């Protein structure tokens, strides 16, 4: 009897667990695969058997017992085909087993032995380095993604024959190397769109600049064609670029979801996710029988844009309330729970009414009486409470559209945003997990947002005259602090407070008639 150990990995959340594949070949018959494999893993016998025959190897006509340890963790998917095939070849002495234990091996096999892509290559590579493995053998399409992990030898393979030949010494595998820092800094500043393309809308651009500077959630309300979606798509161009650490975090999540492009090792630009309003709550927050990250996690360190917010199902919007506060989502199952990060900026847009023309200067609203408040009530108070800035967007006039003068560029705005973020970085240096004004707690508001008597009187008058709700109080203070940071002011001044009060449109009593 011969016993061989080959190593693979199982991904849970954004982390992976080492899986030991123990294969024993002895006298007898039958093929036994144990260790809590799912249906896709159990079906690997047919794929492996055919792939071995096509590549001039053979499946043993003996008793084969394969144990996937630890046995209490469920093994899912066809990604174990390649390590299972290698373990069978080694156990039957068709290839030597002296180097196999130095590598983690992962990949799905086709019937002709071709190795197909996998999900989660980056978390597996990080785990392989942590466990001291020499290298990681995986499909060629995922090689650049895994090669982001320096000091780990990463080999991309196209078929089973290449892997078998490598262990037999017949051929060498080509190591894939990625200069992580070089690739990151070469692409981090690239942008496809720019604020210089936007005509007019100076007040909205100012609101977006404040949102970017303080990490605030924002909602834009206006008629169709006013430019809400166009403005939202340009928001990533003024947010500070990803740091290398944020880039690795973001790539890790996209790797688990299988959304990293094969020619790219790192995600270097902030994600911009814009799901359709028909999305389910599981697709938005993550989950499923085998939990996968949802749109809020794919938007981690970036922007989640919800266009036509009232059209989303109420249940879908309500599940975002906890992630917006805690900046993570925990998905629990009977046997385990996984945690995905969800630190995103929520950017939303909506029409003011079903026809879209309430309060429009050009077209008359044709909605029946009472329709507008009913339409706005589709967004719950608790969700609206988590959106700091409300801004009304009006259509741009023809004279503005036809102007040939370029607006302020994204790069110019971004420099001001970065300067404001640096002030916040210093301010919150001793506050764990807080790096922008939007993340301040009530205790921090009292500490960092002290108001003079004049400011207190302005805020009191505004809340009484404009009918602002109590929940607007904290939001106004947070936004005021950001406006002051953009103005390089140590204290919140009356003009900063007055500007932030204007960004609470939806809190005003009677706003919708």
C-alpha positions in Angstrom: 0.0 0.0 0.0 1.2 3.5 -0.8 0.0 6.7 0.9 0.6 10.2 -0.7 -0.3 13.6 0.5 -1.1 16.5 -1.8 -2.2 20.0 -0.7 -5.1 22.2 -1.8 -7.2 24.9 -0.3 -10.8 25.8 0.5 -12.0 29.4 0.4 -14.4 30.6 3.1 -15.3 34.3 3.0 -12.1 36.1 1.9 -9.7 33.7 3.7 -8.7 30.1 2.8 -8.1 26.9 4.8 -5.4 24.3 4.0 -6.9 21.0 2.7 -4.8 17.9 2.8 -5.6 15.3 0.2 -4.5 11.9 1.4 -4.6 9.1 -1.2 -4.1 5.4 -0.6 -3.9 2.7 -3.3 -4.1 -0.9 -2.1 -5.4 -4.3 -3.1 -9.0 -4.5 -3.9 -11.5 -2.6 -6.0 -13.7 0.5 -5.8 -13.0 4.2 -5.6 -13.8 6.0 -2.3 -13.7 9.7 -1.8 -14.4 10.9 1.7 -14.0 14.1 3.8 -17.4 15.8 3.2 -17.1 16.4 -0.6 -20.1 18.0 -2.4 -21.6 16.6 -5.6 -19.1 18.4 -7.9 -16.2 16.9 -6.0 -17.7 13.4 -6.1 -18.1 13.7 -9.9 -14.4 14.4 -10.3 -13.7 10.6 -10.6 -15.1 10.6 -14.2 -13.3 13.8 -15.2 -10.0 12.6 -13.8 -10.3 9.1 -15.2 -10.9 10.4 -18.8 -8.2 13.1 -18.5 -5.6 10.5 -17.4 -6.4 8.2 -20.3 -6.3 11.0 -22.9 -2.9 12.0 -21.6 -1.4 8.5 -21.7 -1.8 7.8 -18.0 -4.1 5.3 -16.4 -6.6 5.1 -13.5 -5.6 2.3 -11.1 -7.6 -0.9 -11.1 -7.2 -1.2 -7.4 -8.9 0.1 -4.2 -8.4 3.9 -4.1 -9.3 5.7 -0.9 -9.0 9.5 -0.9 -9.5 11.5 2.3 -9.8 15.3 2.1 -8.9 16.6 5.6 -10.1 18.3 7.7 -13.1 16.1 7.3 -15.6 18.4 9.0 -15.2 21.2 6.4 -17.3 20.9 3.3 -15.3 20.8 0.0 -17.1 22.5 -2.9 -16.7 22.7 -6.6 -14.5 21.2 -9.3 -11.3 23.0 -8.3 -9.9 19.9 -6.6 -9.7 17.9 -9.9 -6.0 18.7 -10.5 -4.7 17.9 -7.0 -6.8 14.7 -6.9 -5.4 13.7 -10.3 -1.8 14.4 -9.1 -2.3 12.5 -5.9 -3.6 9.4 -7.9 -0.6 9.6 -10.3 1.8 9.8 -7.3 0.1 7.0 -5.3 0.3 4.7 -8.3 4.0 5.7 -9.0 3.3 7.1 -12.4 5.0 10.3 -11.2 7.6 10.8 -8.4 6.2 12.1 -5.1 9.4 13.7 -3.7 8.5 17.3 -4.5 4.7 17.2 -4.4 4.4 18.2 -0.7 6.2 21.5 -1.4 3.3 22.9 -3.5 -0.3 23.8 -3.2 -2.1 22.6 -6.4 -5.5 23.8 -7.6 -7.5 23.6 -10.8 -10.5 22.1 -12.6 -9.9 19.5 -15.3 -11.7 19.1 -18.6 -12.0 15.7 -20.2 -8.9 16.3 -22.4 -6.8 17.3 -19.4 -7.0 21.1 -19.9 -6.8 23.0 -16.7 -9.7 25.5 -16.2 -9.7 28.7 -14.1 -10.6 28.8 -10.4 -12.0 31.4 -7.9 -10.1 32.7 -4.9 -6.5 32.4 -6.3 -5.2 35.4 -4.3 -6.5 34.2 -0.8 -5.1 30.7 -1.6 -1.7 32.2 -2.5 -1.6 34.3 0.7 -2.3 31.2 2.7 0.3 29.1 0.8 3.0 31.7 1.7 1.8 31.8 5.4 2.2 28.0 5.6 5.7 28.0 4.1 5.0 26.3 0.7 7.6 26.8 -2.0 5.1 27.3 -4.8 1.5 27.3 -6.1 0.5 25.5 -9.2 -2.8 26.7 -10.7 -4.5 27.5 -14.1 -2.6 30.0 -16.3 -5.6 32.4 -16.4 -5.2 32.9 -12.6 -1.4 33.0 -12.4 -1.0 36.8 -12.5 -3.6 37.2 -9.7 -1.7 34.8 -7.4 1.7 36.2 -8.4 0.8 39.4 -6.6 2.0 37.5 -3.5 5.8 38.0 -3.5 8.3 35.4 -2.3 5.9 32.6 -3.5 6.7 30.8 -6.7 3.6 30.8 -8.9 3.3 28.5 -11.9 0.5 28.8 -14.4 -0.3 25.6 -16.3 -2.5 24.8 -19.2 -3.0 21.1 -18.9 -2.4 18.0 -16.8 0.5 16.8 -18.9 2.5 19.9 -18.0 2.0 19.3 -14.2 2.9 15.6 -14.5 6.0 16.4 -16.6 7.1 18.9 -14.0 7.1 16.4 -11.2 8.8 13.8 -13.4 11.5 16.3 -14.4 10.7 16.1 -18.1 10.0 19.8 -18.3 10.2 23.0 -16.3 7.2 25.2 -15.6 7.5 28.9 -16.4 7.3 31.0 -13.2 4.9 33.9 -13.3 6.3 37.1 -11.7 4.5 40.3 -11.0 6.1 43.5 -9.7 3.2 44.4 -7.4 4.3 47.9 -6.6 5.2 48.7 -10.2 1.9 47.5 -11.6 0.0 49.3 -8.8 1.6 52.7 -9.3 1.5 52.4 -13.1 -2.3 52.1 -13.2 -3.5 53.7 -9.9 -4.0 57.2 -11.4 -5.8 56.1 -14.6 -9.3 57.4 -15.1 -11.8 56.9 -18.0 -14.0 59.9 -17.2 -13.5 63.4 -16.0 -15.5 66.2 -14.4 -14.2 68.6 -17.0 -16.8 67.0 -19.4 -19.7 68.2 -17.2 -21.4 71.4 -18.2 -23.0 73.4 -15.4 -24.2 71.6 -12.2 -21.6 73.5 -10.1 -23.7 73.0 -6.9 -23.9 69.3 -7.5 -20.2 69.0 -8.2 -19.5 70.9 -5.0 -21.8 68.4 -3.1 -19.9 65.5 -4.6 -16.6 67.0 -3.7 -17.7 67.3 -0.1 -19.0 63.7 -0.2 -15.7 62.5 -1.5 -13.7 64.5 1.0 -15.6 63.2 4.0 -16.6 59.7 2.8 -20.3 60.8 3.0 -23.2 58.9 1.5 -25.1 61.1 -1.0 -28.4 61.1 -2.8 -29.3 63.2 -5.9 -32.9 64.1 -6.6 -33.9 65.4 -10.0 -35.9 64.9 -13.2 -34.8 62.5 -15.9 -31.9 63.7 -18.1 -30.6 66.2 -15.5 -27.2 64.3 -15.3 -27.5 62.3 -12.1 -26.0 59.1 -13.5 -23.3 60.9 -15.4 -22.2 62.8 -12.3 -22.2 59.6 -10.2 -20.0 57.8 -12.7 -17.4 60.6 -12.3 -17.3 60.4 -8.5 -14.5 57.8 -8.4 -12.3 60.2 -10.4 -12.1 62.6 -7.4 -11.8 60.2 -4.5 -8.2 59.7 -3.3 -6.6 56.8 -5.1 -6.4 53.3 -3.5 -3.5 52.6 -1.3 -1.6 49.4 -2.0 -3.2 47.8 1.1 -6.7 48.8 -0.1 -5.9 47.5 -3.5 -4.9 44.0 -2.1 -8.1 43.9 0.0 -10.3 44.8 -3.0 -8.5 42.3 -5.2 -9.0 39.6 -2.6 -12.8 40.1 -2.6 -13.0 40.2 -6.4 -10.8 37.1 -6.6 -13.2 35.1 -4.4 -16.0 36.2 -6.7 -14.0 35.2 -9.8 -14.1 38.8 -11.1 -10.4 39.6 -11.6 -9.5 40.0 -15.2 -7.0 37.3 -16.3 -4.5 39.8 -17.7 -4.5 41.9 -14.5 -2.9 41.0 -11.2 -4.3 43.8 -9.1 -7.4 46.0 -9.0 -5.9 49.4 -9.0 -8.9 51.7 -9.3 -11.7 52.1 -6.8 -14.7 49.8 -7.6 -17.9 51.4 -9.0 -20.8 49.0 -8.7 -24.1 49.9 -10.2 -26.6 47.0 -9.8 -30.0 47.1 -11.5 -33.1 47.9 -9.4 -34.4 44.3 -9.9 -31.5 42.9 -7.8 -32.3 40.5 -5.0 -31.3 41.1 -1.4 -28.9 38.1 -1.5 -27.2 39.4 -4.7 -26.8 42.8 -3.0 -25.4 41.7 0.4 -24.0 38.3 -0.4 -25.0 34.8 0.5 -26.5 31.7 -1.2 -26.0 28.0 -0.4 -22.3 28.5 -0.9 -21.9 32.1 0.3 -20.4 34.5 -2.2 -19.7 38.2 -1.8 -22.5 40.5 -2.9 -22.5 43.9 -4.6 -21.9 45.8 -1.3 -18.7 43.8 -0.8 -17.6 44.1 -4.4 -17.9 47.9 -3.8 -15.6 47.7 -0.8 -13.2 50.7 -0.8 -15.2 52.2 -3.7 -18.7 53.3 -4.6 -22.1 51.5 -4.7 -24.4 53.5 -7.0 -28.1 52.8 -6.7 -29.9 54.5 -9.6 -33.7 55.1 -9.3 -33.5 54.3 -5.5 -37.3 54.1 -4.9 -37.6 51.4 -7.6 -35.5 48.9 -5.5 -37.6 46.5 -3.4 -37.9 47.7 0.2 -36.5 44.4 1.5 -33.4 44.9 -0.6 -32.8 48.5 0.7 -33.4 47.5 4.3 -30.7 44.8 4.4 -28.2 47.5 3.7 -28.8 49.3 7.0 -26.5 47.2 9.1 -23.6 47.1 6.6 -23.8 50.9 6.2 -23.2 51.3 10.0 -20.8 48.4 10.7 -19.0 48.4 7.2 -19.1 44.6 7.1 -21.6 41.9 6.5 -21.8 38.6 8.3 -23.5 35.7 6.6 -24.5 32.9 8.9 -25.2 29.3 8.1 -25.9 26.3 10.4 -22.3 25.0 10.3 -20.4 28.2 9.8 -20.5 31.9 9.2 -18.4 34.1 6.9 -17.6 37.8 7.1 -17.1 40.0 4.1 -15.9 43.7 4.4 -18.4 46.3 3.0 -16.8 49.7 3.5 -18.3 51.6 0.6 -19.7 55.0 -0.2 -23.4 54.8 -1.0 -24.3 57.1 -3.9 -28.0 57.1 -5.0 -30.2 59.0 -7.4 -33.9 59.2 -7.8 -36.7 61.1 -9.6 -38.8 63.3 -7.3 -42.0 61.6 -8.4 -43.1 58.8 -10.7 -43.4 61.0 -13.8 -40.1 62.7 -12.8 -41.1 66.3 -13.3 -42.2 67.5 -9.8 -40.6 70.8 -9.1 -39.1 70.9 -12.6 -38.7 74.4 -14.1 -39.5 73.2 -17.6 -42.2 70.5 -17.5 -45.4 70.2 -15.4 -45.8 67.2 -13.1 -48.8 65.1 -14.1 -48.9 62.9 -10.9 -52.1 62.8 -8.9 -52.2 64.7 -5.6 -50.5 62.8 -2.8 -48.4 60.7 -5.2 -45.1 62.5 -4.5 -45.0 61.9 -0.7 -46.1 58.3 -1.3 -43.2 57.9 -3.8 -40.6 59.3 -1.5 -41.9 57.2 1.4 -40.6 54.1 -0.4 -37.3 55.0 1.1 -37.4 54.3 4.8 -36.4 56.9 7.4 -33.7 54.6 8.9 -32.0 54.3 5.5 -32.4 58.0 4.7 -30.8 58.6 8.1 -27.6 57.0 6.9 -27.4 59.3 3.9 -25.5 62.5 4.8 -26.0 64.7 1.8 -29.2 65.3 -0.2 -28.9 67.5 -3.3 -31.4 68.6 -5.9 -30.3 68.3 -9.5 -31.9 70.6 -12.1 -31.6 70.3 -15.9 -28.8 72.3 -17.5 -29.8 75.1 -19.8 -28.9 75.2 -23.5 -26.6 78.1 -23.0 -24.5 76.1 -20.5 -24.5 73.0 -22.6 -23.2 74.9 -25.7 -20.4 76.6 -23.8 -16.9 75.6 -25.1 -15.2 76.5 -21.8 -14.0 73.4 -20.0 -15.1 72.9 -16.4 -12.7 72.2 -13.5 -10.9 68.8 -14.0 -11.2 65.8 -11.8 -7.5 66.1 -10.9 -7.9 69.6 -9.6 -10.9 68.6 -7.4 -9.1 65.4 -6.3 -6.1 67.4 -5.0 -8.5 69.4 -2.7 -10.1 66.1 -1.5 -6.8 64.5 -0.8 -5.7 67.6 1.3 -9.0 67.3 3.3 -8.5 63.6 3.8 -4.9 64.2 5.1 -6.4 66.6 7.8 -8.8 63.8 8.8 -6.0 61.2 8.9 -4.1 63.3 11.4 -7.3 64.0 13.4 -8.3 60.4 13.7 -4.8 59.0 14.2 -5.7 57.6 17.6 -9.2 56.5 16.7 -9.2 52.8 15.7 -11.1 52.1 12.5 -12.0 55.7 11.8 -10.3 57.6 8.9 -12.9 60.0 7.6 -15.6 62.3 9.0 -18.5 60.1 7.9 -17.3 57.4 10.4 -17.4 59.6 13.5 -19.5 58.4 16.4 -21.7 60.7 18.6 -18.8 60.9 21.1 -16.4 62.0 18.5 -18.9 64.6 17.2 -18.9 66.3 20.6 -15.1 66.2 20.6 -14.3 67.3 17.0 -17.4 69.4 16.0 -17.6 72.0 18.8 -19.9 74.9 17.8 -19.7 78.5 18.8 -22.8 80.3 20.2 -23.4 81.9 16.8 -23.3 78.5 15.0 -25.6 76.9 17.6 -28.1 79.7 17.0 -27.9 79.2 13.3 -28.5 75.5 13.6 -31.4 75.9 16.1 -33.1 78.5 13.8 -32.6 76.2 10.7 -34.1 73.2 12.5 -37.1 75.2 13.6 -37.8 77.2 10.4 -37.0 74.5 7.8 -38.7 71.7 9.8 -35.5 69.6 9.8 -35.9 66.3 11.6 -33.8 65.4 14.7 -31.9 62.8 12.7 -30.5 65.6 10.5 -28.5 67.1 13.5 -25.6 64.6 13.5 -25.4 64.6 9.7 -25.2 68.4 9.5 -22.3 68.4 12.0 -20.4 65.7 10.1 -20.8 67.5 6.8 -19.9 70.9 8.4 -16.7 69.3 9.7 -15.8 68.2 6.1 -16.7 71.6 4.6 -14.4 73.2 7.2 -11.6 70.7 6.3 -11.9 71.6 2.6 -11.6 75.3 3.7 -8.5 74.3 5.9 -10.3 75.7 8.9 -9.7 74.3 12.4 -13.1 75.4 13.6 -16.6 75.0 12.1 -17.7 78.5 11.1 -21.2 79.8 10.3 -20.7 79.6 6.5 -19.6 76.0 6.8 -22.7 75.2 8.8 -25.0 77.1 6.5 -23.7 75.2 3.5 -24.2 71.8 5.2 -27.8 72.7 6.2 -28.6 73.1 2.5 -27.7 69.5 2.0 -30.7 68.1 4.0 -33.4 68.7 1.4 -35.3 65.4 2.0 -35.5 66.1 5.8 -37.5 69.3 5.4 -41.1 69.1 6.3 -43.3 69.7 3.3 -40.4 69.3 0.8 -42.6 67.1 -1.3 -45.7 69.2 -1.0 
